[in-house]
Amino acid sequence: MRQYILGALGFLLGIALVIKTEWFLRQLGRIDWAEEHLASSGGSRAGYKLLGLMVIFLSLLAITGQFESLGGNVLKKIFVH
């Protein structure tokens, strides 16, 4: 039950990051990494949108129960030789 609630909250946060990018930019400021690497495609605005899309994706993984299996597989490939 907890995964559904946290997943739904994360999903809503991700949607808010994508839709209300300008508000987050004014409240939280610019992202230096995004300004450096994404300057041609929007800088911090693109950074907040990408962050929102990542949050949405991870939230959907959590809701469907795939977050642990994906995370476990990735960590296994990194740390197990």
Biotite code that builds the C-alpha atoms (Angstrom):
import biotite.structure as struc

atoms = struc.array([
    struc.Atom([0.000, 0.000, 0.000], chain_id="A", res_id=1, res_name="MET", atom_name="CA", element="C"),
    struc.Atom([2.865, 2.327, 0.839], chain_id="A", res_id=2, res_name="ARG", atom_name="CA", element="C"),
    struc.Atom([4.388, 1.930, -2.640], chain_id="A", res_id=3, res_name="GLN", atom_name="CA", element="C"),
    struc.Atom([1.148, 3.160, -4.218], chain_id="A", res_id=4, res_name="TYR", atom_name="CA", element="C"),
    struc.Atom([0.924, 6.237, -2.018], chain_id="A", res_id=5, res_name="ILE", atom_name="CA", element="C"),
    struc.Atom([4.590, 7.192, -2.414], chain_id="A", res_id=6, res_name="LEU", atom_name="CA", element="C"),
    struc.Atom([4.445, 6.417, -6.125], chain_id="A", res_id=7, res_name="GLY", atom_name="CA", element="C"),
    struc.Atom([1.368, 8.599, -6.588], chain_id="A", res_id=8, res_name="ALA", atom_name="CA", element="C"),
    struc.Atom([2.971, 11.467, -4.650], chain_id="A", res_id=9, res_name="LEU", atom_name="CA", element="C"),
    struc.Atom([6.142, 11.150, -6.701], chain_id="A", res_id=10, res_name="GLY", atom_name="CA", element="C"),
    struc.Atom([4.111, 11.031, -9.896], chain_id="A", res_id=11, res_name="PHE", atom_name="CA", element="C"),
    struc.Atom([2.307, 14.247, -8.926], chain_id="A", res_id=12, res_name="LEU", atom_name="CA", element="C"),
    struc.Atom([5.608, 15.914, -8.016], chain_id="A", res_id=13, res_name="LEU", atom_name="CA", element="C"),
    struc.Atom([7.061, 14.921, -11.383], chain_id="A", res_id=14, res_name="GLY", atom_name="CA", element="C"),
    struc.Atom([4.061, 16.312, -13.228], chain_id="A", res_id=15, res_name="ILE", atom_name="CA", element="C"),
    struc.Atom([4.341, 19.537, -11.229], chain_id="A", res_id=16, res_name="ALA", atom_name="CA", element="C"),
    struc.Atom([8.043, 19.805, -12.128], chain_id="A", res_id=17, res_name="LEU", atom_name="CA", element="C"),
    struc.Atom([7.236, 19.454, -15.819], chain_id="A", res_id=18, res_name="VAL", atom_name="CA", element="C"),
    struc.Atom([4.209, 21.752, -15.888], chain_id="A", res_id=19, res_name="ILE", atom_name="CA", element="C"),
    struc.Atom([5.266, 24.416, -13.360], chain_id="A", res_id=20, res_name="LYS", atom_name="CA", element="C"),
    struc.Atom([8.939, 24.608, -14.355], chain_id="A", res_id=21, res_name="THR", atom_name="CA", element="C"),
    struc.Atom([9.050, 28.400, -14.153], chain_id="A", res_id=22, res_name="GLU", atom_name="CA", element="C"),
    struc.Atom([7.711, 28.388, -10.571], chain_id="A", res_id=23, res_name="TRP", atom_name="CA", element="C"),
    struc.Atom([10.357, 25.857, -9.480], chain_id="A", res_id=24, res_name="PHE", atom_name="CA", element="C"),
    struc.Atom([13.034, 27.914, -11.234], chain_id="A", res_id=25, res_name="LEU", atom_name="CA", element="C"),
    struc.Atom([11.989, 31.046, -9.327], chain_id="A", res_id=26, res_name="ARG", atom_name="CA", element="C"),
    struc.Atom([11.695, 29.238, -5.979], chain_id="A", res_id=27, res_name="GLN", atom_name="CA", element="C"),
    struc.Atom([14.786, 27.006, -6.145], chain_id="A", res_id=28, res_name="LEU", atom_name="CA", element="C"),
    struc.Atom([17.043, 28.912, -8.508], chain_id="A", res_id=29, res_name="GLY", atom_name="CA", element="C"),
    struc.Atom([19.172, 27.832, -11.410], chain_id="A", res_id=30, res_name="ARG", atom_name="CA", element="C"),
    struc.Atom([20.879, 24.440, -11.708], chain_id="A", res_id=31, res_name="ILE", atom_name="CA", element="C"),
    struc.Atom([24.557, 25.003, -12.475], chain_id="A", res_id=32, res_name="ASP", atom_name="CA", element="C"),
    struc.Atom([25.030, 21.605, -14.134], chain_id="A", res_id=33, res_name="TRP", atom_name="CA", element="C"),
    struc.Atom([22.029, 22.175, -16.397], chain_id="A", res_id=34, res_name="ALA", atom_name="CA", element="C"),
    struc.Atom([23.176, 25.677, -17.298], chain_id="A", res_id=35, res_name="GLU", atom_name="CA", element="C"),
    struc.Atom([26.542, 24.260, -18.346], chain_id="A", res_id=36, res_name="GLU", atom_name="CA", element="C"),
    struc.Atom([25.414, 21.135, -20.192], chain_id="A", res_id=37, res_name="HIS", atom_name="CA", element="C"),
    struc.Atom([21.911, 22.010, -21.414], chain_id="A", res_id=38, res_name="LEU", atom_name="CA", element="C"),
    struc.Atom([22.410, 25.666, -22.304], chain_id="A", res_id=39, res_name="ALA", atom_name="CA", element="C"),
    struc.Atom([21.427, 25.211, -25.944], chain_id="A", res_id=40, res_name="SER", atom_name="CA", element="C"),
    struc.Atom([18.148, 23.493, -25.047], chain_id="A", res_id=41, res_name="SER", atom_name="CA", element="C"),
    struc.Atom([16.912, 25.627, -22.173], chain_id="A", res_id=42, res_name="GLY", atom_name="CA", element="C"),
    struc.Atom([19.416, 25.330, -19.336], chain_id="A", res_id=43, res_name="GLY", atom_name="CA", element="C"),
    struc.Atom([17.779, 25.069, -15.939], chain_id="A", res_id=44, res_name="SER", atom_name="CA", element="C"),
    struc.Atom([14.297, 24.908, -17.392], chain_id="A", res_id=45, res_name="ARG", atom_name="CA", element="C"),
    struc.Atom([15.262, 21.793, -19.348], chain_id="A", res_id=46, res_name="ALA", atom_name="CA", element="C"),
    struc.Atom([16.975, 20.453, -16.222], chain_id="A", res_id=47, res_name="GLY", atom_name="CA", element="C"),
    struc.Atom([13.799, 20.765, -14.147], chain_id="A", res_id=48, res_name="TYR", atom_name="CA", element="C"),
    struc.Atom([11.760, 19.121, -16.906], chain_id="A", res_id=49, res_name="LYS", atom_name="CA", element="C"),
    struc.Atom([14.239, 16.229, -17.154], chain_id="A", res_id=50, res_name="LEU", atom_name="CA", element="C"),
    struc.Atom([14.201, 15.850, -13.379], chain_id="A", res_id=51, res_name="LEU", atom_name="CA", element="C"),
    struc.Atom([10.405, 15.765, -13.488], chain_id="A", res_id=52, res_name="GLY", atom_name="CA", element="C"),
    struc.Atom([10.428, 13.069, -16.173], chain_id="A", res_id=53, res_name="LEU", atom_name="CA", element="C"),
    struc.Atom([12.871, 10.983, -14.118], chain_id="A", res_id=54, res_name="MET", atom_name="CA", element="C"),
    struc.Atom([10.670, 11.323, -11.028], chain_id="A", res_id=55, res_name="VAL", atom_name="CA", element="C"),
    struc.Atom([7.621, 10.262, -13.067], chain_id="A", res_id=56, res_name="ILE", atom_name="CA", element="C"),
    struc.Atom([9.473, 7.234, -14.464], chain_id="A", res_id=57, res_name="PHE", atom_name="CA", element="C"),
    struc.Atom([10.773, 6.137, -11.047], chain_id="A", res_id=58, res_name="LEU", atom_name="CA", element="C"),
    struc.Atom([7.324, 6.652, -9.515], chain_id="A", res_id=59, res_name="SER", atom_name="CA", element="C"),
    struc.Atom([5.708, 4.462, -12.148], chain_id="A", res_id=60, res_name="LEU", atom_name="CA", element="C"),
    struc.Atom([8.322, 1.796, -11.437], chain_id="A", res_id=61, res_name="LEU", atom_name="CA", element="C"),
    struc.Atom([7.481, 2.026, -7.723], chain_id="A", res_id=62, res_name="ALA", atom_name="CA", element="C"),
    struc.Atom([3.731, 1.788, -8.318], chain_id="A", res_id=63, res_name="ILE", atom_name="CA", element="C"),
    struc.Atom([4.086, -1.279, -10.523], chain_id="A", res_id=64, res_name="THR", atom_name="CA", element="C"),
    struc.Atom([6.560, -2.958, -8.171], chain_id="A", res_id=65, res_name="GLY", atom_name="CA", element="C"),
    struc.Atom([9.407, -2.919, -10.688], chain_id="A", res_id=66, res_name="GLN", atom_name="CA", element="C"),
    struc.Atom([11.580, -0.423, -8.801], chain_id="A", res_id=67, res_name="PHE", atom_name="CA", element="C"),
    struc.Atom([13.200, -3.046, -6.567], chain_id="A", res_id=68, res_name="GLU", atom_name="CA", element="C"),
    struc.Atom([13.887, -5.480, -9.398], chain_id="A", res_id=69, res_name="SER", atom_name="CA", element="C"),
    struc.Atom([15.386, -2.794, -11.648], chain_id="A", res_id=70, res_name="LEU", atom_name="CA", element="C"),
    struc.Atom([17.424, -1.333, -8.807], chain_id="A", res_id=71, res_name="GLY", atom_name="CA", element="C"),
    struc.Atom([18.575, -4.782, -7.705], chain_id="A", res_id=72, res_name="GLY", atom_name="CA", element="C"),
    struc.Atom([19.657, -5.717, -11.215], chain_id="A", res_id=73, res_name="ASN", atom_name="CA", element="C"),
    struc.Atom([21.537, -2.471, -11.728], chain_id="A", res_id=74, res_name="VAL", atom_name="CA", element="C"),
    struc.Atom([23.286, -2.699, -8.349], chain_id="A", res_id=75, res_name="LEU", atom_name="CA", element="C"),
    struc.Atom([24.115, -6.349, -8.961], chain_id="A", res_id=76, res_name="LYS", atom_name="CA", element="C"),
    struc.Atom([25.810, -5.485, -12.257], chain_id="A", res_id=77, res_name="LYS", atom_name="CA", element="C"),
    struc.Atom([27.762, -2.658, -10.638], chain_id="A", res_id=78, res_name="ILE", atom_name="CA", element="C"),
    struc.Atom([28.981, -4.420, -7.479], chain_id="A", res_id=79, res_name="PHE", atom_name="CA", element="C"),
    struc.Atom([29.088, -8.142, -8.324], chain_id="A", res_id=80, res_name="VAL", atom_name="CA", element="C"),
    struc.Atom([31.949, -9.219, -10.522], chain_id="A", res_id=81, res_name="HIS", atom_name="CA", element="C"),
])
